[in-house]
Amino acid sequence: MSRELDFDPLLMSRVRLGIVAVLVERDAATFPDLKAVLGVTQGNLGVHLRKLEEAGYVAVEKEFADRKPRTTARLTTVGRTAFLTHVERLGRIARGE
């Protein structure tokens, strides 16, 4: 595989790619929203969200609302750039470049 088509290993996971794709379209998403949209378990989502956060792709904010914990994720500039690069590489393949 040529160097231009090397994909970001973090975005090769369906769940992590899904998280980033959701956050590209929204300013932010809560943990329950992501869980519902992606159809994953709480534990599975937590692991993938943590990996994206450690890589600097998402920023995770934890707060309390009506005495209940609420986790909200937002896409960072680094995450948006990684996603757009990934999509561009897929586009090159689709165009036969």
Secondary structure, 3 states (H helix, E strand, C coil): CCHHHCCCHHHHCHHHHHHHHHHHHCCCEEHHHHHHHHCCCHHHHHHHHHHHHHCCCEEEEEEEECCEEEEEEEECHHHHHHHHHHHHHHHHHHHCC
